[in-house]
Amino acid sequence: MMQPFDPRSIINGSMMKQFAGQTVSIMVRVESVAGSTLLANSTDNQKLRINLPTDLDAAQGAWVEVIGVPHGADTIRAKEVIEFGGEDIDFDADGYNGAAHLMNNVKSFYRSG
């Protein structure tokens, strides 16, 4: 039986402080990985430090989804990291930012259930 997803909000880097202590999902572009620390840029060009739960073998420039809990404006404690096929994918960062803002600012438009 599949485990249900933890409820989480889809955010970008500028929303980190607003969601401190809550589970979030954020897309980031890898700058570097050193041990259990990922340095990355969010879709809105915020520099983030992500504490990884396990080793990550992602190339510089690759897009990854981080599911975790923000602590402050630029740090996330990751629960899970999902890789999206390397640095060659065509990811629409502007579209992602628009969707994140829509889902978090127009609650009556986007409802679950």
Gaussian input, Z-matrix of N, CA and C with variables (Angstrom, degrees):
# hf/3-21g

backbone

0 1
 N
 C     1     B1
 C     2     B2     1     A1
 N     3     B3     2     A2     1     D1
 C     4     B4     3     A3     2     D2
 C     5     B5     4     A4     3     D3
 N     6     B6     5     A5     4     D4
 C     7     B7     6     A6     5     D5
 C     8     B8     7     A7     6     D6
 N     9     B9     8     A8     7     D7
 C    10    B10     9     A9     8     D8
 C    11    B11    10    A10     9     D9
 N    12    B12    11    A11    10    D10
 C    13    B13    12    A12    11    D11
 C    14    B14    13    A13    12    D12
 N    15    B15    14    A14    13    D13
 C    16    B16    15    A15    14    D14
 C    17    B17    16    A16    15    D15
 N    18    B18    17    A17    16    D16
 C    19    B19    18    A18    17    D17
 C    20    B20    19    A19    18    D18
 N    21    B21    20    A20    19    D19
 C    22    B22    21    A21    20    D20
 C    23    B23    22    A22    21    D21
 N    24    B24    23    A23    22    D22
 C    25    B25    24    A24    23    D23
 C    26    B26    25    A25    24    D24
 N    27    B27    26    A26    25    D25
 C    28    B28    27    A27    26    D26
 C    29    B29    28    A28    27    D27
 N    30    B30    29    A29    28    D28
 C    31    B31    30    A30    29    D29
 C    32    B32    31    A31    30    D30
 N    33    B33    32    A32    31    D31
 C    34    B34    33    A33    32    D32
 C    35    B35    34    A34    33    D33
 N    36    B36    35    A35    34    D34
 C    37    B37    36    A36    35    D35
 C    38    B38    37    A37    36    D36
 N    39    B39    38    A38    37    D37
 C    40    B40    39    A39    38    D38
 C    41    B41    40    A40    39    D39
 N    42    B42    41    A41    40    D40
 C    43    B43    42    A42    41    D41
 C    44    B44    43    A43    42    D42
 N    45    B45    44    A44    43    D43
 C    46    B46    45    A45    44    D44
 C    47    B47    46    A46    45    D45
 N    48    B48    47    A47    46    D46
 C    49    B49    48    A48    47    D47
 C    50    B50    49    A49    48    D48
 N    51    B51    50    A50    49    D49
 C    52    B52    51    A51    50    D50
 C    53    B53    52    A52    51    D51
 N    54    B54    53    A53    52    D52
 C    55    B55    54    A54    53    D53
 C    56    B56    55    A55    54    D54
 N    57    B57    56    A56    55    D55
 C    58    B58    57    A57    56    D56
 C    59    B59    58    A58    57    D57
 N    60    B60    59    A59    58    D58
 C    61    B61    60    A60    59    D59
 C    62    B62    61    A61    60    D60
 N    63    B63    62    A62    61    D61
 C    64    B64    63    A63    62    D62
 C    65    B65    64    A64    63    D63
 N    66    B66    65    A65    64    D64
 C    67    B67    66    A66    65    D65
 C    68    B68    67    A67    66    D66
 N    69    B69    68    A68    67    D67
 C    70    B70    69    A69    68    D68
 C    71    B71    70    A70    69    D69
 N    72    B72    71    A71    70    D70
 C    73    B73    72    A72    71    D71
 C    74    B74    73    A73    72    D72
 N    75    B75    74    A74    73    D73
 C    76    B76    75    A75    74    D74
 C    77    B77    76    A76    75    D75
 N    78    B78    77    A77    76    D76
 C    79    B79    78    A78    77    D77
 C    80    B80    79    A79    78    D78
 N    81    B81    80    A80    79    D79
 C    82    B82    81    A81    80    D80
 C    83    B83    82    A82    81    D81
 N    84    B84    83    A83    82    D82
 C    85    B85    84    A84    83    D83
 C    86    B86    85    A85    84    D84
 N    87    B87    86    A86    85    D85
 C    88    B88    87    A87    86    D86
 C    89    B89    88    A88    87    D87
 N    90    B90    89    A89    88    D88
 C    91    B91    90    A90    89    D89
 C    92    B92    91    A91    90    D90
 N    93    B93    92    A92    91    D91
 C    94    B94    93    A93    92    D92
 C    95    B95    94    A94    93    D93
 N    96    B96    95    A95    94    D94
 C    97    B97    96    A96    95    D95
 C    98    B98    97    A97    96    D96
 N    99    B99    98    A98    97    D97
 C   100   B100    99    A99    98    D98
 C   101   B101   100   A100    99    D99
 N   102   B102   101   A101   100   D100
 C   103   B103   102   A102   101   D101
 C   104   B104   103   A103   102   D102
 N   105   B105   104   A104   103   D103
 C   106   B106   105   A105   104   D104
 C   107   B107   106   A106   105   D105
 N   108   B108   107   A107   106   D106
 C   109   B109   108   A108   107   D107
 C   110   B110   109   A109   108   D108
 N   111   B111   110   A110   109   D109
 C   112   B112   111   A111   110   D110
 C   113   B113   112   A112   111   D111
 N   114   B114   113   A113   112   D112
 C   115   B115   114   A114   113   D113
 C   116   B116   115   A115   114   D114
 N   117   B117   116   A116   115   D115
 C   118   B118   117   A117   116   D116
 C   119   B119   118   A118   117   D117
 N   120   B120   119   A119   118   D118
 C   121   B121   120   A120   119   D119
 C   122   B122   121   A121   120   D120
 N   123   B123   122   A122   121   D121
 C   124   B124   123   A123   122   D122
 C   125   B125   124   A124   123   D123
 N   126   B126   125   A125   124   D124
 C   127   B127   126   A126   125   D125
 C   128   B128   127   A127   126   D126
 N   129   B129   128   A128   127   D127
 C   130   B130   129   A129   128   D128
 C   131   B131   130   A130   129   D129
 N   132   B132   131   A131   130   D130
 C   133   B133   132   A132   131   D131
 C   134   B134   133   A133   132   D132
 N   135   B135   134   A134   133   D133
 C   136   B136   135   A135   134   D134
 C   137   B137   136   A136   135   D135
 N   138   B138   137   A137   136   D136
 C   139   B139   138   A138   137   D137
 C   140   B140   139   A139   138   D138
 N   141   B141   140   A140   139   D139
 C   142   B142   141   A141   140   D140
 C   143   B143   142   A142   141   D141
 N   144   B144   143   A143   142   D142
 C   145   B145   144   A144   143   D143
 C   146   B146   145   A145   144   D144
 N   147   B147   146   A146   145   D145
 C   148   B148   147   A147   146   D146
 C   149   B149   148   A148   147   D147
 N   150   B150   149   A149   148   D148
 C   151   B151   150   A150   149   D149
 C   152   B152   151   A151   150   D150
 N   153   B153   152   A152   151   D151
 C   154   B154   153   A153   152   D152
 C   155   B155   154   A154   153   D153
 N   156   B156   155   A155   154   D154
 C   157   B157   156   A156   155   D155
 C   158   B158   157   A157   156   D156
 N   159   B159   158   A158   157   D157
 C   160   B160   159   A159   158   D158
 C   161   B161   160   A160   159   D159
 N   162   B162   161   A161   160   D160
 C   163   B163   162   A162   161   D161
 C   164   B164   163   A163   162   D162
 N   165   B165   164   A164   163   D163
 C   166   B166   165   A165   164   D164
 C   167   B167   166   A166   165   D165
 N   168   B168   167   A167   166   D166
 C   169   B169   168   A168   167   D167
 C   170   B170   169   A169   168   D168
 N   171   B171   170   A170   169   D169
 C   172   B172   171   A171   170   D170
 C   173   B173   172   A172   171   D171
 N   174   B174   173   A173   172   D172
 C   175   B175   174   A174   173   D173
 C   176   B176   175   A175   174   D174
 N   177   B177   176   A176   175   D175
 C   178   B178   177   A177   176   D176
 C   179   B179   178   A178   177   D177
 N   180   B180   179   A179   178   D178
 C   181   B181   180   A180   179   D179
 C   182   B182   181   A181   180   D180
 N   183   B183   182   A182   181   D181
 C   184   B184   183   A183   182   D182
 C   185   B185   184   A184   183   D183
 N   186   B186   185   A185   184   D184
 C   187   B187   186   A186   185   D185
 C   188   B188   187   A187   186   D186
 N   189   B189   188   A188   187   D187
 C   190   B190   189   A189   188   D188
 C   191   B191   190   A190   189   D189
 N   192   B192   191   A191   190   D190
 C   193   B193   192   A192   191   D191
 C   194   B194   193   A193   192   D192
 N   195   B195   194   A194   193   D193
 C   196   B196   195   A195   194   D194
 C   197   B197   196   A196   195   D195
 N   198   B198   197   A197   196   D196
 C   199   B199   198   A198   197   D197
 C   200   B200   199   A199   198   D198
 N   201   B201   200   A200   199   D199
 C   202   B202   201   A201   200   D200
 C   203   B203   202   A202   201   D201
 N   204   B204   203   A203   202   D202
 C   205   B205   204   A204   203   D203
 C   206   B206   205   A205   204   D204
 N   207   B207   206   A206   205   D205
 C   208   B208   207   A207   206   D206
 C   209   B209   208   A208   207   D207
 N   210   B210   209   A209   208   D208
 C   211   B211   210   A210   209   D209
 C   212   B212   211   A211   210   D210
 N   213   B213   212   A212   211   D211
 C   214   B214   213   A213   212   D212
 C   215   B215   214   A214   213   D213
 N   216   B216   215   A215   214   D214
 C   217   B217   216   A216   215   D215
 C   218   B218   217   A217   216   D216
 N   219   B219   218   A218   217   D217
 C   220   B220   219   A219   218   D218
 C   221   B221   220   A220   219   D219
 N   222   B222   221   A221   220   D220
 C   223   B223   222   A222   221   D221
 C   224   B224   223   A223   222   D222
 N   225   B225   224   A224   223   D223
 C   226   B226   225   A225   224   D224
 C   227   B227   226   A226   225   D225
 N   228   B228   227   A227   226   D226
 C   229   B229   228   A228   227   D227
 C   230   B230   229   A229   228   D228
 N   231   B231   230   A230   229   D229
 C   232   B232   231   A231   230   D230
 C   233   B233   232   A232   231   D231
 N   234   B234   233   A233   232   D232
 C   235   B235   234   A234   233   D233
 C   236   B236   235   A235   234   D234
 N   237   B237   236   A236   235   D235
 C   238   B238   237   A237   236   D236
 C   239   B239   238   A238   237   D237
 N   240   B240   239   A239   238   D238
 C   241   B241   240   A240   239   D239
 C   242   B242   241   A241   240   D240
 N   243   B243   242   A242   241   D241
 C   244   B244   243   A243   242   D242
 C   245   B245   244   A244   243   D243
 N   246   B246   245   A245   244   D244
 C   247   B247   246   A246   245   D245
 C   248   B248   247   A247   246   D246
 N   249   B249   248   A248   247   D247
 C   250   B250   249   A249   248   D248
 C   251   B251   250   A250   249   D249
 N   252   B252   251   A251   250   D250
 C   253   B253   252   A252   251   D251
 C   254   B254   253   A253   252   D252
 N   255   B255   254   A254   253   D253
 C   256   B256   255   A255   254   D254
 C   257   B257   256   A256   255   D255
 N   258   B258   257   A257   256   D256
 C   259   B259   258   A258   257   D257
 C   260   B260   259   A259   258   D258
 N   261   B261   260   A260   259   D259
 C   262   B262   261   A261   260   D260
 C   263   B263   262   A262   261   D261
 N   264   B264   263   A263   262   D262
 C   265   B265   264   A264   263   D263
 C   266   B266   265   A265   264   D264
 N   267   B267   266   A266   265   D265
 C   268   B268   267   A267   266   D266
 C   269   B269   268   A268   267   D267
 N   270   B270   269   A269   268   D268
 C   271   B271   270   A270   269   D269
 C   272   B272   271   A271   270   D270
 N   273   B273   272   A272   271   D271
 C   274   B274   273   A273   272   D272
 C   275   B275   274   A274   273   D273
 N   276   B276   275   A275   274   D274
 C   277   B277   276   A276   275   D275
 C   278   B278   277   A277   276   D276
 N   279   B279   278   A278   277   D277
 C   280   B280   279   A279   278   D278
 C   281   B281   280   A280   279   D279
 N   282   B282   281   A281   280   D280
 C   283   B283   282   A282   281   D281
 C   284   B284   283   A283   282   D282
 N   285   B285   284   A284   283   D283
 C   286   B286   285   A285   284   D284
 C   287   B287   286   A286   285   D285
 N   288   B288   287   A287   286   D286
 C   289   B289   288   A288   287   D287
 C   290   B290   289   A289   288   D288
 N   291   B291   290   A290   289   D289
 C   292   B292   291   A291   290   D290
 C   293   B293   292   A292   291   D291
 N   294   B294   293   A293   292   D292
 C   295   B295   294   A294   293   D293
 C   296   B296   295   A295   294   D294
 N   297   B297   296   A296   295   D295
 C   298   B298   297   A297   296   D296
 C   299   B299   298   A298   297   D297
 N   300   B300   299   A299   298   D298
 C   301   B301   300   A300   299   D299
 C   302   B302   301   A301   300   D300
 N   303   B303   302   A302   301   D301
 C   304   B304   303   A303   302   D302
 C   305   B305   304   A304   303   D303
 N   306   B306   305   A305   304   D304
 C   307   B307   306   A306   305   D305
 C   308   B308   307   A307   306   D306
 N   309   B309   308   A308   307   D307
 C   310   B310   309   A309   308   D308
 C   311   B311   310   A310   309   D309
 N   312   B312   311   A311   310   D310
 C   313   B313   312   A312   311   D311
 C   314   B314   313   A313   312   D312
 N   315   B315   314   A314   313   D313
 C   316   B316   315   A315   314   D314
 C   317   B317   316   A316   315   D315
 N   318   B318   317   A317   316   D316
 C   319   B319   318   A318   317   D317
 C   320   B320   319   A319   318   D318
 N   321   B321   320   A320   319   D319
 C   322   B322   321   A321   320   D320
 C   323   B323   322   A322   321   D321
 N   324   B324   323   A323   322   D322
 C   325   B325   324   A324   323   D323
 C   326   B326   325   A325   324   D324
 N   327   B327   326   A326   325   D325
 C   328   B328   327   A327   326   D326
 C   329   B329   328   A328   327   D327
 N   330   B330   329   A329   328   D328
 C   331   B331   330   A330   329   D329
 C   332   B332   331   A331   330   D330
 N   333   B333   332   A332   331   D331
 C   334   B334   333   A333   332   D332
 C   335   B335   334   A334   333   D333
 N   336   B336   335   A335   334   D334
 C   337   B337   336   A336   335   D335
 C   338   B338   337   A337   336   D336

   B1=1.4490
   B2=1.5271
   B3=1.3131
   B4=1.4662
   B5=1.5202
   B6=1.3240
   B7=1.4578
   B8=1.5238
   B9=1.3242
   B10=1.4722
   B11=1.5233
   B12=1.3295
   B13=1.4527
   B14=1.5123
   B15=1.3326
   B16=1.4574
   B17=1.5159
   B18=1.3300
   B19=1.4723
   B20=1.5249
   B21=1.3270
   B22=1.4540
   B23=1.5203
   B24=1.3144
   B25=1.4525
   B26=1.5174
   B27=1.3117
   B28=1.4553
   B29=1.5187
   B30=1.3399
   B31=1.4594
   B32=1.5266
   B33=1.3318
   B34=1.4629
   B35=1.5246
   B36=1.3101
   B37=1.4609
   B38=1.5195
   B39=1.3305
   B40=1.4664
   B41=1.5247
   B42=1.3243
   B43=1.4676
   B44=1.5278
   B45=1.3208
   B46=1.4672
   B47=1.5318
   B48=1.3212
   B49=1.4661
   B50=1.5242
   B51=1.3101
   B52=1.4668
   B53=1.5304
   B54=1.3482
   B55=1.4559
   B56=1.5307
   B57=1.3191
   B58=1.4671
   B59=1.5221
   B60=1.3334
   B61=1.4612
   B62=1.5165
   B63=1.3425
   B64=1.4568
   B65=1.5311
   B66=1.3146
   B67=1.4546
   B68=1.5249
   B69=1.3434
   B70=1.4613
   B71=1.5255
   B72=1.3135
   B73=1.4537
   B74=1.5185
   B75=1.3526
   B76=1.4514
   B77=1.5263
   B78=1.3234
   B79=1.4581
   B80=1.5184
   B81=1.3383
   B82=1.4606
   B83=1.5257
   B84=1.3229
   B85=1.4612
   B86=1.5257
   B87=1.3149
   B88=1.4620
   B89=1.5298
   B90=1.3328
   B91=1.4658
   B92=1.5154
   B93=1.3568
   B94=1.4613
   B95=1.5184
   B96=1.3350
   B97=1.4596
   B98=1.5195
   B99=1.3359
   B100=1.4668
   B101=1.5213
   B102=1.3366
   B103=1.4613
   B104=1.5181
   B105=1.3224
   B106=1.4636
   B107=1.5283
   B108=1.3363
   B109=1.4625
   B110=1.5241
   B111=1.3206
   B112=1.4536
   B113=1.5207
   B114=1.3219
   B115=1.4566
   B116=1.5156
   B117=1.3521
   B118=1.4547
   B119=1.5212
   B120=1.3333
   B121=1.4559
   B122=1.5197
   B123=1.3308
   B124=1.4520
   B125=1.5262
   B126=1.3108
   B127=1.4595
   B128=1.5263
   B129=1.3287
   B130=1.4689
   B131=1.5354
   B132=1.3430
   B133=1.4728
   B134=1.5224
   B135=1.3228
   B136=1.4588
   B137=1.5232
   B138=1.3252
   B139=1.4665
   B140=1.5296
   B141=1.3336
   B142=1.4616
   B143=1.5162
   B144=1.3347
   B145=1.4690
   B146=1.5248
   B147=1.3337
   B148=1.4604
   B149=1.5173
   B150=1.3297
   B151=1.4601
   B152=1.5266
   B153=1.3290
   B154=1.4603
   B155=1.5278
   B156=1.3562
   B157=1.4595
   B158=1.5295
   B159=1.3428
   B160=1.4638
   B161=1.5220
   B162=1.3244
   B163=1.4626
   B164=1.5265
   B165=1.3207
   B166=1.4557
   B167=1.5206
   B168=1.3196
   B169=1.4596
   B170=1.5257
   B171=1.3351
   B172=1.4584
   B173=1.5224
   B174=1.3120
   B175=1.4614
   B176=1.5270
   B177=1.3199
   B178=1.4577
   B179=1.5257
   B180=1.3333
   B181=1.4601
   B182=1.5126
   B183=1.3382
   B184=1.4637
   B185=1.5271
   B186=1.3284
   B187=1.4611
   B188=1.5216
   B189=1.3368
   B190=1.4595
   B191=1.5251
   B192=1.3106
   B193=1.4611
   B194=1.5232
   B195=1.3169
   B196=1.4572
   B197=1.5177
   B198=1.3165
   B199=1.4621
   B200=1.5157
   B201=1.3221
   B202=1.4519
   B203=1.5144
   B204=1.3284
   B205=1.4587
   B206=1.5273
   B207=1.3514
   B208=1.4667
   B209=1.5243
   B210=1.3177
   B211=1.4638
   B212=1.5171
   B213=1.3193
   B214=1.4542
   B215=1.5120
   B216=1.3325
   B217=1.4589
   B218=1.5220
   B219=1.3501
   B220=1.4621
   B221=1.5244
   B222=1.3189
   B223=1.4650
   B224=1.5208
   B225=1.3335
   B226=1.4677
   B227=1.5208
   B228=1.3159
   B229=1.4656
   B230=1.5318
   B231=1.3263
   B232=1.4611
   B233=1.5225
   B234=1.3255
   B235=1.4579
   B236=1.5229
   B237=1.3359
   B238=1.4562
   B239=1.5266
   B240=1.3328
   B241=1.4601
   B242=1.5270
   B243=1.3269
   B244=1.4601
   B245=1.5220
   B246=1.3403
   B247=1.4618
   B248=1.5289
   B249=1.3485
   B250=1.4572
   B251=1.5229
   B252=1.3080
   B253=1.4495
   B254=1.5113
   B255=1.3055
   B256=1.4597
   B257=1.5118
   B258=1.3343
   B259=1.4620
   B260=1.5207
   B261=1.3283
   B262=1.4569
   B263=1.5242
   B264=1.3182
   B265=1.4554
   B266=1.5293
   B267=1.3069
   B268=1.4626
   B269=1.5227
   B270=1.3396
   B271=1.4561
   B272=1.5251
   B273=1.3243
   B274=1.4580
   B275=1.5294
   B276=1.3341
   B277=1.4639
   B278=1.5217
   B279=1.3411
   B280=1.4627
   B281=1.5295
   B282=1.3252
   B283=1.4625
   B284=1.5187
   B285=1.3461
   B286=1.4643
   B287=1.5268
   B288=1.3383
   B289=1.4667
   B290=1.5248
   B291=1.3294
   B292=1.4648
   B293=1.5148
   B294=1.3309
   B295=1.4665
   B296=1.5327
   B297=1.3408
   B298=1.4679
   B299=1.5278
   B300=1.3182
   B301=1.4683
   B302=1.5242
   B303=1.3295
   B304=1.4581
   B305=1.5289
   B306=1.3374
   B307=1.4625
   B308=1.5211
   B309=1.3285
   B310=1.4557
   B311=1.5212
   B312=1.3274
   B313=1.4587
   B314=1.5182
   B315=1.3148
   B316=1.4596
   B317=1.5272
   B318=1.3251
   B319=1.4708
   B320=1.5224
   B321=1.3227
   B322=1.4713
   B323=1.5332
   B324=1.3268
   B325=1.4459
   B326=1.5297
   B327=1.3316
   B328=1.4633
   B329=1.5226
   B330=1.2993
   B331=1.4689
   B332=1.5156
   B333=1.3112
   B334=1.4609
   B335=1.5215
   B336=1.3167
   B337=1.4504
   B338=1.4411
   A1=109.05
   A2=116.59
   A3=121.17
   A4=110.47
   A5=114.35
   A6=119.84
   A7=108.54
   A8=118.56
   A9=119.66
   A10=110.33
   A11=115.90
   A12=121.13
   A13=109.84
   A14=116.05
   A15=119.25
   A16=107.25
   A17=118.14
   A18=118.52
   A19=108.95
   A20=116.08
   A21=119.93
   A22=109.52
   A23=114.27
   A24=121.30
   A25=109.09
   A26=116.49
   A27=121.90
   A28=107.15
   A29=116.15
   A30=120.59
   A31=111.08
   A32=115.20
   A33=121.00
   A34=107.60
   A35=117.74
   A36=121.32
   A37=115.18
   A38=117.21
   A39=119.34
   A40=112.71
   A41=118.38
   A42=122.67
   A43=113.03
   A44=117.94
   A45=121.69
   A46=113.13
   A47=118.15
   A48=120.64
   A49=111.44
   A50=116.39
   A51=122.57
   A52=111.72
   A53=117.57
   A54=121.82
   A55=112.99
   A56=117.51
   A57=121.70
   A58=109.86
   A59=115.77
   A60=121.38
   A61=114.75
   A62=118.59
   A63=122.74
   A64=109.21
   A65=116.95
   A66=119.95
   A67=109.39
   A68=115.36
   A69=121.56
   A70=110.18
   A71=114.46
   A72=123.23
   A73=106.68
   A74=116.74
   A75=120.88
   A76=109.22
   A77=115.83
   A78=121.45
   A79=108.39
   A80=116.30
   A81=121.17
   A82=109.70
   A83=115.06
   A84=122.22
   A85=107.98
   A86=117.15
   A87=123.81
   A88=111.00
   A89=115.81
   A90=122.04
   A91=109.42
   A92=115.62
   A93=120.13
   A94=109.73
   A95=114.44
   A96=121.91
   A97=107.00
   A98=115.70
   A99=121.28
   A100=107.44
   A101=115.42
   A102=119.14
   A103=110.83
   A104=116.43
   A105=120.69
   A106=112.35
   A107=116.99
   A108=120.62
   A109=110.71
   A110=115.33
   A111=122.90
   A112=107.84
   A113=116.93
   A114=121.97
   A115=106.35
   A116=116.14
   A117=119.74
   A118=110.79
   A119=115.02
   A120=122.68
   A121=108.25
   A122=116.15
   A123=120.71
   A124=110.01
   A125=117.08
   A126=122.02
   A127=112.43
   A128=117.53
   A129=121.34
   A130=111.31
   A131=114.90
   A132=123.85
   A133=115.52
   A134=117.78
   A135=122.08
   A136=108.03
   A137=116.77
   A138=120.59
   A139=108.74
   A140=116.40
   A141=121.78
   A142=110.76
   A143=114.45
   A144=123.54
   A145=105.64
   A146=115.94
   A147=120.92
   A148=108.76
   A149=115.86
   A150=122.47
   A151=107.25
   A152=116.19
   A153=122.68
   A154=112.65
   A155=117.43
   A156=120.66
   A157=112.53
   A158=117.07
   A159=123.46
   A160=108.63
   A161=116.28
   A162=120.09
   A163=110.38
   A164=115.01
   A165=121.71
   A166=108.10
   A167=116.15
   A168=120.81
   A169=108.96
   A170=116.75
   A171=121.73
   A172=109.72
   A173=116.25
   A174=122.12
   A175=110.95
   A176=115.65
   A177=120.40
   A178=108.01
   A179=116.50
   A180=121.80
   A181=114.26
   A182=117.67
   A183=121.05
   A184=110.71
   A185=116.14
   A186=121.64
   A187=108.84
   A188=116.73
   A189=122.19
   A190=108.70
   A191=115.68
   A192=121.19
   A193=106.98
   A194=116.27
   A195=122.00
   A196=108.01
   A197=116.04
   A198=122.04
   A199=105.89
   A200=116.38
   A201=119.42
   A202=112.30
   A203=114.97
   A204=121.90
   A205=109.43
   A206=117.16
   A207=120.19
   A208=111.85
   A209=114.53
   A210=122.83
   A211=105.73
   A212=116.94
   A213=120.90
   A214=111.32
   A215=115.15
   A216=121.22
   A217=114.38
   A218=118.23
   A219=117.18
   A220=115.48
   A221=118.65
   A222=121.23
   A223=110.57
   A224=115.45
   A225=121.82
   A226=108.97
   A227=116.45
   A228=121.45
   A229=105.89
   A230=116.49
   A231=122.00
   A232=111.26
   A233=116.05
   A234=123.11
   A235=109.21
   A236=115.45
   A237=121.50
   A238=108.86
   A239=116.20
   A240=121.89
   A241=107.36
   A242=116.21
   A243=121.54
   A244=108.33
   A245=116.65
   A246=121.73
   A247=110.10
   A248=116.01
   A249=121.63
   A250=113.72
   A251=118.89
   A252=121.05
   A253=117.60
   A254=118.77
   A255=119.66
   A256=114.45
   A257=114.06
   A258=120.38
   A259=113.37
   A260=118.40
   A261=121.08
   A262=114.78
   A263=119.03
   A264=118.74
   A265=109.91
   A266=115.70
   A267=122.23
   A268=107.57
   A269=116.23
   A270=121.63
   A271=109.84
   A272=117.72
   A273=123.35
   A274=110.06
   A275=116.53
   A276=121.69
   A277=111.80
   A278=118.20
   A279=120.84
   A280=111.08
   A281=116.89
   A282=120.82
   A283=111.65
   A284=115.88
   A285=120.64
   A286=110.41
   A287=117.18
   A288=120.73
   A289=111.35
   A290=116.60
   A291=120.34
   A292=111.80
   A293=116.70
   A294=120.81
   A295=110.98
   A296=117.11
   A297=120.51
   A298=110.79
   A299=116.97
   A300=120.08
   A301=111.02
   A302=117.82
   A303=121.39
   A304=110.67
   A305=116.79
   A306=120.23
   A307=112.94
   A308=118.29
   A309=120.70
   A310=113.93
   A311=117.94
   A312=120.39
   A313=114.14
   A314=117.88
   A315=121.41
   A316=107.50
   A317=115.88
   A318=121.63
   A319=112.89
   A320=118.63
   A321=119.87
   A322=111.28
   A323=118.03
   A324=121.82
   A325=111.44
   A326=115.66
   A327=121.07
   A328=109.17
   A329=117.37
   A330=122.15
   A331=109.54
   A332=114.90
   A333=118.23
   A334=108.34
   A335=115.66
   A336=119.90
   A337=110.45
   D1=134.05
   D2=179.13
   D3=-73.92
   D4=142.56
   D5=174.01
   D6=-82.09
   D7=139.27
   D8=178.14
   D9=-70.32
   D10=153.95
   D11=175.49
   D12=-68.19
   D13=143.81
   D14=168.42
   D15=-66.34
   D16=139.12
   D17=174.91
   D18=-58.36
   D19=138.03
   D20=179.38
   D21=-152.45
   D22=157.09
   D23=178.12
   D24=-103.05
   D25=141.36
   D26=174.97
   D27=-88.54
   D28=122.57
   D29=-174.47
   D30=-133.16
   D31=172.81
   D32=167.55
   D33=-120.54
   D34=-178.69
   D35=-172.67
   D36=-61.22
   D37=-35.83
   D38=-178.36
   D39=-70.56
   D40=-12.29
   D41=-179.53
   D42=-94.91
   D43=-0.76
   D44=-172.70
   D45=-54.73
   D46=-50.35
   D47=-177.44
   D48=-61.40
   D49=-37.78
   D50=-179.09
   D51=-62.08
   D52=-27.57
   D53=-175.86
   D54=-113.29
   D55=20.11
   D56=179.34
   D57=-55.96
   D58=131.84
   D59=178.10
   D60=84.94
   D61=-4.75
   D62=179.99
   D63=-108.47
   D64=155.70
   D65=176.80
   D66=-77.02
   D67=131.59
   D68=-178.34
   D69=-133.24
   D70=167.12
   D71=171.31
   D72=-125.97
   D73=130.76
   D74=-178.36
   D75=-142.59
   D76=138.27
   D77=175.52
   D78=-91.74
   D79=133.51
   D80=179.78
   D81=-136.68
   D82=156.38
   D83=175.49
   D84=-106.09
   D85=125.65
   D86=-174.24
   D87=-66.27
   D88=128.23
   D89=168.49
   D90=-95.66
   D91=-51.14
   D92=178.32
   D93=-161.39
   D94=157.62
   D95=175.08
   D96=-127.84
   D97=126.27
   D98=177.63
   D99=-133.66
   D100=106.30
   D101=-178.54
   D102=62.46
   D103=-120.98
   D104=-178.25
   D105=-100.27
   D106=21.07
   D107=179.49
   D108=-122.61
   D109=127.08
   D110=175.41
   D111=-108.44
   D112=125.64
   D113=171.55
   D114=-102.32
   D115=130.41
   D116=-173.09
   D117=-151.23
   D118=166.71
   D119=174.16
   D120=-112.48
   D121=135.15
   D122=176.77
   D123=-76.89
   D124=174.27
   D125=-179.47
   D126=-64.07
   D127=-20.35
   D128=176.66
   D129=-107.27
   D130=26.60
   D131=172.92
   D132=63.12
   D133=32.92
   D134=172.17
   D135=-90.81
   D136=133.61
   D137=177.32
   D138=-79.89
   D139=127.62
   D140=-176.21
   D141=-126.07
   D142=149.99
   D143=174.47
   D144=-115.12
   D145=124.04
   D146=-175.66
   D147=-120.58
   D148=123.19
   D149=176.57
   D150=-86.08
   D151=114.03
   D152=-172.74
   D153=-84.02
   D154=146.53
   D155=176.19
   D156=-79.25
   D157=-26.41
   D158=179.49
   D159=-146.08
   D160=171.48
   D161=177.17
   D162=-61.18
   D163=147.97
   D164=179.51
   D165=-128.49
   D166=131.19
   D167=-179.39
   D168=-113.87
   D169=58.24
   D170=-179.27
   D171=-101.29
   D172=139.29
   D173=-179.51
   D174=-75.65
   D175=153.36
   D176=173.96
   D177=-58.69
   D178=133.50
   D179=-179.20
   D180=93.56
   D181=-10.47
   D182=179.81
   D183=-73.52
   D184=146.57
   D185=174.06
   D186=-91.65
   D187=135.49
   D188=175.59
   D189=-136.21
   D190=150.81
   D191=172.60
   D192=-98.19
   D193=130.74
   D194=177.84
   D195=-111.71
   D196=125.22
   D197=173.97
   D198=-109.82
   D199=121.76
   D200=-176.37
   D201=-177.17
   D202=-161.24
   D203=-174.69
   D204=-122.82
   D205=119.03
   D206=177.90
   D207=-70.75
   D208=145.95
   D209=173.51
   D210=-130.26
   D211=99.75
   D212=-177.25
   D213=83.51
   D214=-162.31
   D215=-173.15
   D216=-86.39
   D217=-13.74
   D218=-173.66
   D219=-143.25
   D220=14.68
   D221=-178.68
   D222=-130.29
   D223=137.35
   D224=176.74
   D225=-129.33
   D226=136.19
   D227=169.47
   D228=-94.93
   D229=106.87
   D230=-173.58
   D231=-76.71
   D232=140.19
   D233=170.55
   D234=-96.81
   D235=-33.80
   D236=-176.85
   D237=-153.50
   D238=146.29
   D239=175.66
   D240=-129.68
   D241=128.31
   D242=-178.27
   D243=-114.02
   D244=121.15
   D245=-179.99
   D246=-85.76
   D247=147.14
   D248=-176.82
   D249=-120.12
   D250=39.48
   D251=169.28
   D252=85.52
   D253=22.05
   D254=172.41
   D255=94.14
   D256=-169.35
   D257=-172.45
   D258=-84.21
   D259=-5.71
   D260=-174.93
   D261=-92.75
   D262=0.91
   D263=-179.63
   D264=-74.47
   D265=150.79
   D266=-179.89
   D267=-97.61
   D268=90.74
   D269=-175.86
   D270=-99.15
   D271=131.13
   D272=-178.49
   D273=-89.90
   D274=87.22
   D275=-177.90
   D276=-63.77
   D277=-38.68
   D278=179.23
   D279=-65.02
   D280=-40.91
   D281=177.11
   D282=-63.53
   D283=-40.71
   D284=177.64
   D285=-61.77
   D286=-45.86
   D287=179.36
   D288=-60.20
   D289=-42.84
   D290=178.33
   D291=-61.92
   D292=-43.17
   D293=179.41
   D294=-65.37
   D295=-41.98
   D296=179.13
   D297=-61.08
   D298=-43.98
   D299=179.02
   D300=-66.35
   D301=-41.94
   D302=179.64
   D303=-60.99
   D304=-48.75
   D305=-176.36
   D306=-66.14
   D307=-27.37
   D308=-176.59
   D309=-98.99
   D310=-12.33
   D311=-177.36
   D312=-116.64
   D313=-11.80
   D314=179.51
   D315=-126.22
   D316=67.44
   D317=-173.29
   D318=-59.60
   D319=-35.80
   D320=-177.68
   D321=-68.91
   D322=-22.65
   D323=178.78
   D324=-79.07
   D325=-37.12
   D326=-175.69
   D327=-114.68
   D328=99.90
   D329=179.44
   D330=-123.35
   D331=144.15
   D332=173.74
   D333=-100.04
   D334=145.63
   D335=177.88
   D336=91.24

